[in-house]
Amino acid sequence: MLVLLPLQVVYGTTGSVGSGDDSRVMSDKVQVLASSIYKEFETMIQKSGEDSVKNLMPLVVNVLESLDLAYLEKEEYSVDLEMLKEDNEQLMTQYEREKQLRRAQDQKCLEIEDTLMEQIRELEGKIESLESIMRMLELKAKNASDHGIFIHHELLK
């Protein structure tokens, strides 16, 4: 007679109860499902004998193992997805922060450029004024020199 034990389902790569790194405990969802199937198998064995489930049981075990692996992969993908979401959120935050810094730097550059252009205009105005004053002083100096020469000639006469 086939004996099914309602223990925690553990399996490895060989399908036997594992004790090494290759084995792990089935997920709770699959264990609940396996327990329900186990009860149905017990009922079928009591009614129809072991032969009624002999060929079906390995198939059901394989399906349960596949289902458990699918749950495991789903959980891993969910964890990966959450990590990617967090990474994306951090990157978006960093991008927004850098974008704001860039805007602030661009604004500061524009302000500095405007200030420099204003200073250049002021300095160009001062240069023009100084050049005008210099021409006027050169003319006064020439006139004074000419006047001095004229007076010198007048005194010599």
Secondary structure, DSSP 8 states (H G I E B T S, - for coil): ------S--EE-TTSS---STT-EE--HHHHHHHHHHHHHHHHHHHHH-GGGTTTHHHHHHHHHHHHHHHHHHHHHHHHHHHHHHHHHHHHHHHHHHHHHHHHHHHHHHHHHHHHHHHHHHHHHHHHHHHHHHHHHHHHHHHHHHHHHHHHHHHHH-
